[in-house]
Each structure stands twice: as structure tokens, then as C-alpha cells.
């Protein structure tokens, strides 16, 4: 195998990437970062058409290539359709980032069966269905890279998030399982587990939680969407060519903070 030169390690030129849930937050940052690295990017969204359009516009204004695609990915037909539209638009598929999901609060005693199922449909089902459809395409074209967005909730549970914590834990093990099966096809599958990521107004909405986080974070701050995007860029790039089945924690050191 030819080893890439240093300047090519994070270069995604001539690659096509799909980022699900890319209309805002972490997904939007990933889409922009991949485009900055040279990839043509499919900006997937479910409901936020304006946000997706803003991401597409920011990429194209910077000289990159992007296209918005709407889909409710909780069904196999829609997941396959997303892959098919991406290939039709840009001619190939090299990278998939499964970033779509949800993050509601609900205590376990008050949680309904419908809320539980909705979490798994939005987080686990979409990840599986998109990964399956993308891997079929990547297998036929000689390989690719898949990155799944999990959470530190998968390894360090937060209260009122039993459905979210367990769904993200499923994503981590699914990642390892997919890596096990797809390695023979040249498809690498990894996950990224972010910690608390800043968003507009979070300090006002949850001041005590932000203060507790900053006190536990070894690096003393909340994460930024770009912190997660950079981890995804690494795992999707030639720099991570011998990494698969790995869960990369991006949390400023919170999960390494002492408990006593």
C-alpha cells in the first residue's frame, strides 16, 4: 500500500460524503469541514430546510460543492433513496457520517413506550439503515469510510436520558459489528462520542450544568461543533487508513476526570 504524503492525509478531494442531520449543530459543522477538505457534500435534513440551505450556500460560496437532500431516514426505502440520490448527483459515494438523531429529556419513570421507540428509530434505526445502504454502494466501488456519531452517554450515563444513553451505546456496538463485517470490503467504520457541545444560549438555559461540566472537564471548557467535526474528518480521511471499529471520545477529558 502506498502511504499518502503528509499534505494529503486530511485531503478529501475527489471524494463524496453524505452527512445526515446536517442542517444545524454538529452535522452542519461536519459538512462544512468536509467541504473545506475538498469533498463534495450531501447535506441531509429531515425538517430544517432553511438550515440545510444555509449550509449548502456557505459551502458553495466558499468554492465547494454541496447539495441538500430531504429524507425521513427511519425507513429502508428512504435510506436507500438518500444513497441513490447522492450517487446520481455526484457520481459516487466515499464517506457517510450518521449524525441524525434527537436529544430529549425524560425520566425513566415518566417515559412512554412510544418515546422509547422514537429514540431508537431516530438514532439506531437510521444509523443501521443508512450504513447498510451506503456499504452496499461502497462494496461495489471498492471501499469507503463510515463515521457514526455516538455520545459519552454510551459509557457515562446522564440522568433523564436512559433512552438516549442506551441508544447511543447500541450505536457504539453496532459500529464495531459493522467494522467486523465490512473490513473485507475495504470499508472502515468508526464512531465519535462527543461530550457536552456548546450551542447558542446554553449558558443561560442551564447555568449550573455548564458550570459543573467546566469544573469536570480537564481542558476547562465546553466542546465546539468544530471539535467533533475535526475528529470526524480524521476518521474519514487517509490519516486513519488503518483504524476501524474504534470509538473516539471527544469530551475535553470529562470521562477521564477522577470520581473521588
Residue frames as qw, qx, qy, qz and C-alpha x, y, z in Angstrom:
[[0.000, 0.887, 0.462, 0.000, 0.00, 0.00, 0.00],
 [0.389, 0.449, -0.025, 0.804, 1.25, 3.47, -0.90],
 [0.331, -0.574, -0.484, 0.572, 1.47, 5.77, 2.12],
 [0.186, 0.903, 0.295, 0.249, -0.05, 9.24, 1.48],
 [0.406, 0.325, -0.216, 0.826, 2.23, 12.24, 1.68],
 [0.179, -0.318, -0.575, 0.732, 1.76, 14.46, 4.72],
 [0.199, 0.173, -0.059, -0.963, -0.16, 17.11, 2.81],
 [0.492, -0.075, -0.634, -0.592, -2.66, 14.52, 1.57],
 [0.152, -0.082, -0.917, 0.360, -3.51, 12.95, 4.91],
 [0.180, 0.487, 0.607, -0.602, -6.60, 15.12, 5.55],
 [0.222, 0.293, -0.398, -0.840, -7.38, 15.82, 1.91],
 [0.520, 0.324, 0.751, -0.245, -10.84, 14.67, 0.78],
 [0.323, 0.517, -0.339, -0.717, -10.59, 15.96, -2.78],
 [0.459, 0.179, -0.730, -0.473, -12.46, 13.86, -5.35],
 [0.115, -0.188, -0.942, 0.253, -14.45, 12.18, -2.57],
 [0.421, -0.426, -0.336, -0.727, -18.18, 12.39, -1.99],
 [0.123, -0.052, -0.804, 0.579, -19.58, 12.49, 1.55],
 [0.427, -0.591, -0.492, -0.476, -23.08, 12.25, 2.96],
 [0.093, 0.066, -0.633, 0.766, -23.69, 13.88, 6.34],
 [0.327, -0.582, -0.695, -0.267, -27.09, 13.10, 7.86],
 [0.396, -0.803, -0.384, 0.223, -28.70, 15.61, 10.18],
 [0.565, 0.013, 0.078, 0.821, -26.53, 18.32, 8.65],
 [0.040, 0.787, 0.367, 0.495, -28.88, 21.30, 8.84],
 [0.296, -0.862, 0.147, -0.385, -27.55, 22.55, 12.19],
 [0.713, -0.619, 0.315, -0.092, -25.16, 21.94, 15.06],
 [0.560, -0.423, 0.665, 0.255, -22.61, 19.14, 14.83],
 [0.692, 0.379, 0.581, 0.198, -23.87, 17.83, 11.49],
 [0.347, 0.934, 0.082, 0.037, -23.64, 21.25, 9.85],
 [0.243, -0.837, 0.466, 0.152, -20.10, 21.71, 11.16],
 [0.676, -0.132, 0.683, 0.243, -19.07, 18.30, 9.81],
 [0.621, 0.648, 0.415, 0.150, -20.50, 19.09, 6.38],
 [0.156, 0.978, -0.136, -0.004, -18.61, 22.40, 6.22],
 [0.435, -0.664, 0.584, 0.172, -15.35, 20.85, 7.44],
 [0.726, 0.117, 0.636, 0.234, -15.53, 18.05, 4.88],
 [0.501, 0.822, 0.238, 0.131, -16.20, 20.57, 2.14],
 [0.115, -0.931, 0.333, 0.092, -13.21, 22.62, 3.32],
 [0.559, -0.408, 0.691, 0.209, -11.14, 19.45, 2.95],
 [0.117, 0.348, -0.673, -0.642, -12.26, 19.11, -0.67],
 [0.199, 0.249, 0.948, 0.014, -15.20, 16.70, -0.53],
 [0.364, -0.245, -0.405, -0.802, -18.45, 17.16, -2.39],
 [0.067, 0.057, 0.802, -0.591, -21.07, 17.00, 0.38],
 [0.363, -0.473, -0.657, -0.461, -24.66, 15.88, 0.53],
 [0.122, -0.157, 0.478, -0.855, -26.36, 17.93, 3.26],
 [0.336, -0.382, -0.836, -0.207, -29.17, 15.75, 4.56],
 [0.222, -0.099, 0.412, -0.878, -32.05, 17.15, 6.56],
 [0.001, 0.386, 0.921, -0.051, -35.41, 15.90, 7.79],
 [0.000, 0.827, 0.554, -0.095, -37.35, 19.10, 8.59],
 [0.225, -0.798, 0.008, 0.559, -34.98, 22.09, 8.72],
 [0.667, 0.568, 0.324, 0.357, -34.86, 23.05, 5.04],
 [0.081, 0.980, -0.077, 0.162, -33.69, 26.59, 5.78],
 [0.546, -0.701, 0.443, 0.122, -30.77, 25.38, 7.87],
 [0.791, 0.066, 0.510, 0.331, -29.71, 22.89, 5.22],
 [0.487, 0.794, 0.218, 0.289, -29.91, 25.58, 2.54],
 [0.178, -0.954, 0.238, -0.027, -27.71, 27.84, 4.65],
 [0.688, -0.420, 0.535, 0.252, -25.08, 25.10, 4.94],
 [0.715, 0.410, 0.452, 0.342, -25.20, 24.44, 1.20],
 [0.257, 0.943, 0.075, 0.198, -24.88, 28.15, 0.45],
 [0.378, -0.849, 0.357, 0.097, -21.91, 28.59, 2.79],
 [0.748, -0.152, 0.555, 0.329, -20.11, 25.70, 1.09],
 [0.602, 0.583, 0.408, 0.362, -20.76, 26.86, -2.45],
 [0.039, 0.995, -0.022, 0.085, -19.88, 30.48, -1.62],
 [0.476, -0.711, 0.482, 0.188, -16.51, 29.21, -0.38],
 [0.343, 0.581, -0.642, -0.365, -15.95, 27.43, -3.69],
 [0.258, -0.143, 0.950, -0.103, -17.02, 23.94, -2.60],
 [0.446, -0.094, -0.678, -0.577, -19.68, 21.52, -3.80],
 [0.183, 0.107, 0.809, -0.548, -22.81, 20.70, -1.81],
 [0.414, -0.226, -0.556, -0.685, -26.41, 19.66, -2.36],
 [0.436, -0.136, 0.557, -0.693, -29.35, 19.37, 0.03],
 [0.453, -0.108, -0.817, -0.339, -31.42, 16.19, 0.22],
 [0.541, -0.282, 0.337, -0.717, -34.53, 15.79, 2.38],
 [0.635, -0.024, -0.752, -0.177, -35.43, 12.39, 3.81],
 [0.690, -0.483, 0.313, -0.440, -37.02, 10.75, 6.83],
 [0.374, 0.480, -0.793, -0.011, -34.40, 8.06, 7.31],
 [0.516, -0.227, 0.689, -0.456, -36.38, 5.86, 9.68],
 [0.876, 0.281, 0.306, -0.244, -37.34, 3.61, 6.76],
 [0.667, -0.161, 0.569, 0.453, -35.20, 1.46, 4.48],
 [0.513, 0.659, 0.449, 0.316, -36.65, 2.93, 1.30],
 [0.007, 0.999, -0.006, 0.042, -35.75, 6.49, 2.30],
 [0.544, -0.649, 0.438, 0.303, -32.24, 5.47, 3.39],
 [0.659, 0.142, 0.586, 0.450, -31.59, 3.76, 0.07],
 [0.335, 0.854, 0.338, 0.212, -33.07, 6.77, -1.72],
 [0.234, -0.936, 0.183, 0.190, -30.60, 9.09, 0.02],
 [0.581, -0.356, 0.591, 0.432, -27.69, 6.97, -1.18],
 [0.556, 0.455, 0.598, 0.356, -29.11, 6.72, -4.69],
 [0.162, 0.967, 0.189, 0.050, -29.67, 10.49, -4.94],
 [0.375, -0.803, 0.342, 0.312, -26.14, 11.16, -3.74],
 [0.589, -0.096, 0.656, 0.462, -24.62, 8.85, -6.34],
 [0.429, 0.695, 0.514, 0.262, -26.85, 10.34, -9.04],
 [0.018, -0.996, -0.048, 0.079, -25.80, 13.88, -8.07],
 [0.149, -0.853, 0.482, 0.134, -22.04, 13.39, -7.67],
 [0.681, 0.487, -0.521, -0.165, -21.35, 10.04, -9.33],
 [0.615, 0.122, -0.724, 0.288, -20.03, 8.09, -6.33],
 [0.597, -0.739, 0.010, -0.313, -20.04, 7.70, -2.56],
 [0.560, 0.382, -0.595, 0.432, -16.92, 7.50, -0.38],
 [0.136, 0.067, -0.645, 0.749, -17.94, 8.69, 3.09],
 [0.449, -0.612, -0.502, -0.415, -21.04, 8.51, 5.26],
 [0.086, 0.134, -0.602, 0.782, -21.46, 10.32, 8.58],
 [0.400, -0.556, -0.695, -0.218, -24.52, 9.27, 10.56],
 [0.145, 0.087, -0.383, 0.908, -25.23, 12.39, 12.60],
 [0.463, -0.396, -0.321, -0.725, -29.05, 12.48, 12.58],
 [0.410, -0.237, -0.815, 0.333, -30.74, 11.99, 15.94],
 [0.366, -0.740, -0.222, -0.519, -32.55, 13.57, 18.87],
 [0.388, 0.123, -0.625, 0.666, -31.81, 14.56, 22.48],
 [0.464, -0.616, -0.202, -0.604, -34.95, 14.92, 24.63],
 [0.044, -0.273, 0.751, -0.599, -35.04, 14.80, 28.43],
 [0.754, -0.291, -0.257, -0.531, -37.36, 12.32, 30.10],
 [0.376, -0.436, 0.739, -0.350, -37.12, 10.46, 33.40],
 [0.195, 0.080, -0.959, -0.189, -37.35, 6.69, 33.16],
 [0.145, 0.331, 0.822, -0.440, -40.41, 6.56, 35.42],
 [0.374, 0.606, 0.228, -0.664, -42.28, 9.01, 33.18],
 [0.091, 0.376, -0.682, -0.621, -41.09, 7.70, 29.82],
 [0.810, 0.274, 0.233, -0.463, -43.67, 6.17, 27.49],
 [0.749, 0.034, 0.608, 0.262, -43.09, 3.19, 25.24],
 [0.534, 0.792, 0.252, 0.155, -43.69, 5.49, 22.27],
 [0.045, -0.954, 0.296, 0.023, -40.92, 7.87, 23.40],
 [0.626, -0.421, 0.628, 0.190, -38.56, 4.93, 23.85],
 [0.721, 0.347, 0.549, 0.240, -39.32, 3.58, 20.36],
 [0.345, 0.934, 0.075, 0.059, -39.00, 7.03, 18.79],
 [0.279, -0.821, 0.473, 0.158, -35.49, 7.40, 20.23],
 [0.634, -0.183, 0.707, 0.255, -34.37, 4.05, 18.85],
 [0.618, 0.635, 0.441, 0.143, -35.99, 4.73, 15.47],
 [0.196, 0.979, -0.058, 0.016, -34.29, 8.13, 15.19],
 [0.234, -0.789, 0.565, 0.061, -30.85, 7.07, 16.45],
 [0.535, -0.254, 0.799, 0.110, -30.35, 3.32, 15.97],
 [0.686, 0.480, 0.548, -0.005, -32.60, 2.53, 13.02],
 [0.397, 0.908, -0.066, -0.117, -31.38, 5.45, 10.92],
 [0.190, -0.719, 0.650, 0.156, -27.76, 4.56, 11.62],
 [0.604, -0.044, 0.791, 0.090, -28.27, 0.92, 10.65],
 [0.634, 0.627, 0.449, -0.044, -30.32, 1.60, 7.54],
 [0.290, 0.925, -0.210, -0.130, -28.02, 4.29, 6.15],
 [0.319, -0.593, 0.725, 0.146, -24.92, 2.24, 6.95],
 [0.676, 0.155, 0.719, 0.046, -26.38, -0.79, 5.21],
 [0.577, 0.774, 0.259, -0.034, -27.37, 1.14, 2.09],
 [0.095, 0.911, -0.382, -0.121, -24.05, 3.02, 1.95],
 [0.484, -0.440, 0.745, 0.129, -22.00, -0.14, 2.49],
 [0.742, 0.378, 0.551, 0.055, -23.70, -1.85, -0.43],
 [0.445, 0.895, -0.013, 0.023, -22.67, 1.04, -2.65],
 [0.161, -0.827, 0.537, 0.042, -19.15, 1.23, -1.19],
 [0.731, -0.158, 0.658, 0.089, -18.64, -2.51, -1.60],
 [0.727, 0.564, 0.372, 0.122, -19.37, -2.25, -5.30],
 [0.345, 0.914, -0.110, 0.186, -16.93, 0.65, -5.71],
 [0.708, 0.334, -0.437, 0.444, -14.02, -0.71, -3.67],
 [0.512, -0.258, -0.539, 0.617, -14.39, 0.72, -0.17],
 [0.121, -0.737, -0.156, -0.646, -15.13, 3.78, 1.90],
 [0.231, 0.036, -0.639, 0.733, -15.41, 5.21, 5.41],
 [0.431, -0.650, -0.487, -0.393, -18.39, 5.43, 7.75],
 [0.174, 0.135, -0.552, 0.804, -18.44, 7.52, 10.93],
 [0.413, -0.619, -0.628, -0.226, -21.30, 7.23, 13.42],
 [0.075, -0.509, 0.316, -0.797, -21.99, 9.95, 15.97],
 [0.581, -0.387, -0.702, 0.139, -22.48, 8.32, 19.37],
 [0.286, -0.815, 0.061, -0.501, -22.10, 10.06, 22.76],
 [0.151, 0.345, -0.773, 0.510, -20.26, 9.82, 26.06],
 [0.684, -0.175, 0.254, -0.661, -23.72, 8.91, 27.34],
 [0.875, 0.167, -0.419, -0.174, -22.96, 5.47, 25.92],
 [0.681, 0.122, -0.587, 0.421, -20.21, 4.98, 28.51],
 [0.169, -0.099, -0.522, 0.830, -21.05, 7.52, 31.25],
 [0.082, -0.613, -0.722, -0.310, -24.87, 7.76, 31.55],
 [0.058, -0.159, 0.169, -0.971, -26.60, 11.05, 32.30],
 [0.205, 0.352, 0.775, -0.482, -29.87, 11.26, 34.27],
 [0.483, 0.606, 0.305, -0.553, -33.18, 11.56, 32.41],
 [0.428, 0.613, -0.490, -0.448, -31.58, 10.09, 29.29],
 [0.634, -0.171, 0.752, -0.048, -31.97, 6.32, 29.68],
 [0.764, 0.542, 0.346, -0.050, -33.38, 6.02, 26.16],
 [0.369, 0.888, -0.272, 0.001, -30.64, 8.23, 24.69],
 [0.313, -0.652, 0.690, -0.022, -27.81, 6.62, 26.66],
 [0.706, -0.019, 0.708, -0.006, -28.80, 3.10, 25.68],
 [0.700, 0.686, 0.195, -0.045, -29.45, 4.02, 22.04],
 [0.227, 0.875, -0.427, 0.006, -26.00, 5.59, 21.74],
 [0.495, -0.437, 0.751, -0.019, -24.46, 2.53, 23.40],
 [0.798, 0.338, 0.499, -0.030, -26.15, 0.48, 20.69],
 [0.500, 0.856, -0.127, -0.036, -24.54, 2.75, 18.07],
 [0.150, -0.741, 0.654, 0.014, -21.09, 2.08, 19.53],
 [0.603, -0.139, 0.785, 0.007, -21.53, -1.71, 19.42],
 [0.719, 0.613, 0.313, -0.092, -23.18, -1.52, 16.01],
 [0.242, 0.886, -0.378, -0.119, -20.11, 0.37, 14.80],
 [0.310, -0.506, 0.804, 0.040, -17.82, -2.42, 15.95],
 [0.700, 0.214, 0.675, -0.093, -20.09, -5.05, 14.42],
 [0.606, 0.780, 0.087, -0.129, -20.22, -3.26, 11.07],
 [0.050, 0.806, -0.579, -0.112, -16.44, -2.83, 11.09],
 [0.548, -0.241, 0.801, -0.012, -16.09, -6.56, 11.68],
 [0.695, 0.427, 0.578, -0.033, -18.25, -7.44, 8.67],
 [0.485, 0.867, 0.098, -0.054, -17.18, -4.71, 6.25],
 [0.334, -0.741, 0.473, 0.340, -13.41, -4.71, 6.66],
 [0.633, 0.029, 0.695, 0.340, -13.06, -7.35, 3.97],
 [0.442, 0.737, 0.454, 0.238, -14.58, -4.88, 1.50],
 [0.432, 0.208, -0.016, 0.878, -12.23, -2.03, 2.37],
 [0.281, -0.733, -0.259, -0.562, -14.93, -0.20, 4.34],
 [0.318, 0.043, -0.617, 0.719, -13.82, 1.32, 7.63],
 [0.421, -0.692, -0.422, -0.408, -16.46, 2.00, 10.32],
 [0.370, -0.014, -0.534, 0.760, -15.76, 4.13, 13.40],
 [0.255, -0.822, -0.483, -0.162, -17.73, 6.22, 15.87],
 [0.208, 0.356, -0.284, 0.866, -17.20, 9.53, 17.67],
 [0.428, -0.641, -0.626, 0.116, -18.59, 10.10, 21.16],
 [0.116, 0.572, -0.091, 0.807, -18.87, 13.82, 21.92],
 [0.238, -0.362, -0.645, 0.629, -19.29, 15.34, 25.33],
 [0.091, 0.815, 0.449, -0.356, -21.30, 18.49, 26.02],
 [0.421, 0.267, 0.379, 0.780, -21.22, 20.71, 22.94],
 [0.009, 0.403, 0.218, -0.889, -21.91, 24.44, 23.12],
 [0.148, 0.563, 0.670, 0.460, -24.97, 25.85, 21.43],
 [0.027, -0.429, -0.014, -0.903, -26.47, 29.36, 21.45],
 [0.530, -0.519, -0.016, -0.670, -27.99, 30.18, 24.83],
 [0.783, -0.160, -0.595, 0.083, -26.87, 27.07, 26.71],
 [0.332, 0.098, -0.531, 0.773, -25.14, 29.08, 29.45],
 [0.349, -0.182, 0.143, -0.908, -28.42, 30.92, 30.16],
 [0.779, -0.138, -0.370, -0.488, -30.64, 27.84, 29.86],
 [0.929, -0.248, -0.264, 0.082, -28.51, 25.53, 32.01],
 [0.077, 0.847, -0.397, 0.344, -26.00, 27.62, 34.00],
 [0.649, -0.540, 0.501, -0.190, -25.47, 25.09, 36.80],
 [0.947, 0.153, 0.271, 0.081, -24.92, 22.23, 34.35],
 [0.575, 0.737, -0.161, 0.316, -22.43, 24.20, 32.29],
 [0.202, -0.802, 0.463, -0.318, -20.56, 25.16, 35.46],
 [0.833, -0.303, 0.454, -0.093, -20.42, 21.53, 36.63],
 [0.883, 0.423, 0.108, 0.173, -19.18, 20.43, 33.21],
 [0.353, 0.820, -0.290, 0.344, -16.42, 23.01, 33.07],
 [0.464, -0.686, 0.497, -0.261, -15.31, 22.00, 36.56],
 [0.880, -0.110, 0.461, -0.005, -15.02, 18.34, 35.48],
 [0.766, 0.627, 0.009, 0.140, -13.54, 18.91, 32.02],
 [0.749, -0.329, 0.102, 0.566, -9.77, 18.57, 32.16],
 [0.405, 0.259, 0.288, 0.828, -9.48, 21.19, 29.41],
 [0.101, -0.389, -0.393, 0.827, -11.86, 23.54, 31.22],
 [0.317, 0.276, -0.160, -0.893, -14.44, 24.29, 28.54],
 [0.758, 0.363, 0.429, -0.331, -17.44, 23.03, 26.61],
 [0.528, 0.050, 0.663, 0.528, -16.86, 21.43, 23.26],
 [0.325, 0.534, -0.145, -0.767, -17.49, 23.25, 20.00],
 [0.863, 0.393, 0.222, -0.226, -19.14, 21.61, 16.96],
 [0.496, 0.746, -0.444, -0.023, -15.82, 22.04, 15.14],
 [0.308, -0.515, 0.781, -0.173, -14.11, 19.81, 17.73],
 [0.750, 0.136, 0.621, -0.184, -16.36, 16.94, 16.70],
 [0.686, 0.707, -0.018, -0.170, -16.08, 17.81, 13.00],
 [0.164, 0.755, -0.635, -0.016, -12.30, 17.61, 13.16],
 [0.497, -0.251, 0.818, -0.146, -12.46, 14.16, 14.78],
 [0.772, 0.429, 0.426, -0.197, -14.80, 13.01, 12.02],
 [0.480, 0.811, -0.304, -0.143, -12.51, 14.45, 9.36],
 [0.146, -0.584, 0.798, -0.024, -9.60, 12.48, 10.80],
 [0.599, -0.007, 0.784, -0.161, -11.54, 9.20, 10.89],
 [0.714, 0.605, 0.295, -0.194, -12.89, 9.67, 7.35],
 [0.292, 0.870, -0.360, -0.171, -9.50, 10.65, 5.91],
 [0.812, 0.358, -0.431, 0.162, -6.43, 8.75, 4.71],
 [0.023, -0.600, 0.602, -0.527, -4.78, 9.66, 8.03],
 [0.631, -0.220, 0.573, -0.474, -6.98, 7.00, 9.69],
 [0.644, 0.339, -0.549, -0.411, -6.50, 4.39, 6.96],
 [0.486, 0.088, -0.858, 0.142, -5.65, 1.61, 9.50],
 [0.178, 0.015, 0.631, -0.755, -8.33, 2.49, 12.07],
 [0.538, -0.213, -0.521, -0.627, -11.66, 0.71, 12.15],
 [0.657, -0.412, -0.631, -0.013, -14.05, -0.43, 14.85],
 [0.389, -0.063, -0.437, 0.809, -12.90, 2.39, 17.14],
 [0.193, -0.868, -0.442, -0.119, -14.95, 4.76, 19.31],
 [0.421, 0.257, -0.173, 0.853, -13.16, 8.11, 19.60],
 [0.302, -0.770, -0.498, 0.260, -14.20, 10.07, 22.70],
 [0.275, 0.422, 0.065, 0.861, -14.16, 13.84, 22.19],
 [0.454, -0.748, -0.473, -0.108, -15.07, 15.33, 25.55],
 [0.013, 0.822, -0.264, 0.504, -12.30, 17.58, 26.82],
 [0.308, 0.287, -0.797, 0.433, -11.31, 14.89, 29.31],
 [0.598, -0.362, 0.169, -0.695, -14.56, 14.64, 31.28],
 [0.957, -0.105, -0.189, -0.195, -14.65, 10.83, 31.22],
 [0.714, 0.207, -0.469, 0.477, -11.05, 10.78, 32.47],
 [0.185, -0.632, 0.276, -0.700, -11.82, 13.11, 35.37],
 [0.205, 0.054, -0.893, 0.397, -11.44, 11.48, 38.82],
 [0.496, -0.526, -0.540, -0.431, -14.63, 10.42, 40.56],
 [0.657, -0.698, -0.261, 0.116, -13.21, 11.00, 44.07]]
